[in-house]
């Protein structure tokens, strides 16, 4: 993170990335002195409500973040930035988005958690767009031109006011990661899940094991006063959900999808749901410490595709085992009419024997109430994510295994 004092003194000349968090109410014009080099501008967590037209002078700018500010309109000047590819204005109060505000080179647009009621038809003509995050708005429909987004791979439209399933997305040839829960068109039938309800007083939270957009996962233990069912495991974890809308949708939809899926040997096992409505939480079986993340999330360059630690590689025998398990998970999910929405290696844990545990249902959507043709297409969309999962694993296959018949057989699945 940088300071306004550093910027004004000229100490930041030549930098490619600038981050300022200083309760800014106006855009610091000194940023323009960085025009020859600046590629990433992060003005999130300030008090900004507008950008000056001079920002178009930042001709090298590729990425701008301005989340958690006070914008009510996506600035039109963004569309004048010649090389701008990634725009992130999450958690503002944006109501209006015009065609002029959308850069021609746009690849990644994040407008999560705003108040947008409609989007311009120009959106469909930003044909480089790969990633579109719109969860937590007031959209009643998507532009008709959405069907022109032939490079779109990830779409988040959960927690909106969509009255009907957006059929424009059904024929998008590259769409693979799709979240749509929490809209009026979704089936809202109440299911009685085969999982006990318990009081939060029956367990005690311990250290944090991890956290994501929708909540925090704690290691936990049963309270001394708990009337513990003998069928429950001794070692447990608890996911405490955040109350607000996340980048993927509503936490309640995540919980409902997780419970609808039920048990599978390669999924995180739910044990009990907490009864208190003010504390949405799920008690789960503790995952053994020997399980580690299989992949790392996408970065700015890969946009939608997983990354891996430097030097990470796997033998083809392990890759084959990982793929076979994920294929059974995929079929189990869709037998239950659940689209995971985030089928990635970075949401997969594995051990040294090549066993996997798959989780993170933050982007999951149930589709049991939709027309059969839509249901089958949703499965086809997620099958592309499965193919990318296979392809990404093959990218870290040991070099000496790349002529192996098992490698070649898996490679055929990705073509």
QUIVENSUL-V628094 format. One line per field, one symbol per residue. ss: DSSP state (h for helix, s for strand, l for the rest). phi: phi as a letter, one per 40 degrees, with the letter a starting at -180 (. if undefined). burial: I if it has 24 or more other C-alpha atoms within 12 Angstrom, else O. Layout:
ss->???
phi->???
burial->???
This chain:
ss->lslhhhhhhlllllllssssllllllllhhhhhhlllllsssllllllllllhhhhhlllllssslllllllsllhhhhhlllllssslllllllsllhhhllllllsssllllllllllhhhhhlllllsssllllllllllhhhhhlllllsssllllllllllhhhlllllllsssllllllllllllllllssslhhhssssssssslllsssssssslllllllllllllsssssslllllllllhhhhhhhhhhhlllllsllsssssllllllsssssllllllssllsllllllllllsllllllslhhhhhhhhhhhhhhhhhhhhllsslllllhhhssslllllsssllllllsslllllhhhhhhhhhhhhhhhhhhhhhhhllslhhhlllhhhhhhhhhll
phi->.bbccccccgcbdgccbbbbbafcbbccccdcccdcbcbbbbbcgbbcbabccccccccccbbbbacfbbcbacdccdccccbcbbbbbcfbbcbbbbcccccccdbabbbdfbbcbabcccdcbcccdbbbbbcgbbcbacddcdccccbcbbbbbcfbbccbcccdccbccbcbbbbacgbdcccbccbcccacbbccccabcbccciaaccibbbcabccccccccccccccbbbcccccccbcbicdccccccdcccgcacbbdccbabcccccbcabcbcccdcccbccbbcdbdccgbbcbbcdgcabccccddcccccccccdccdcccfbccgacaccbbbabccgcbbbafcdbcbcbccccdccdccdccccccccccdccccccbcddcccbcccccccccccb
burial->OOOIOOIOOOOIOOIOIIIIIOOIOOIIOIIIIIIOOIIIIIIIIIIIIIIOOOIIIIIIIIIIIIIIIIIIIIIIIIIIIIIIIIIIIIIIIIIIIIIIIIIIIIIIIIIIIIIIIIIIOIIIIIIIIIIIIIIIIIIIIIIOOIIIIIIIIIIIIIIIIIOOIIIOIIIIOIIIIIIIIIIIIIIOOOOOOOIOOIIIOIIOIOOOOOOIIIIIIIIIIIOOOOOOOOOIOOIIIIIIIIOOIIIIIIIIIIIIIIIIIIIIOIIIIIIIIIOOOOOIIIIIIIIOOOOOIIIIIOOOOOIIIIIIOOOOIIIIIIIIIIIOIIIOIIIIIIOIIIIIIIIIIIIIIIOOOIIIIIIIIIIIIIIIOIOOOIIOIIIIIIIIIIIIIIIIIIIIIOOOOOOOOOIOOIIOOOO
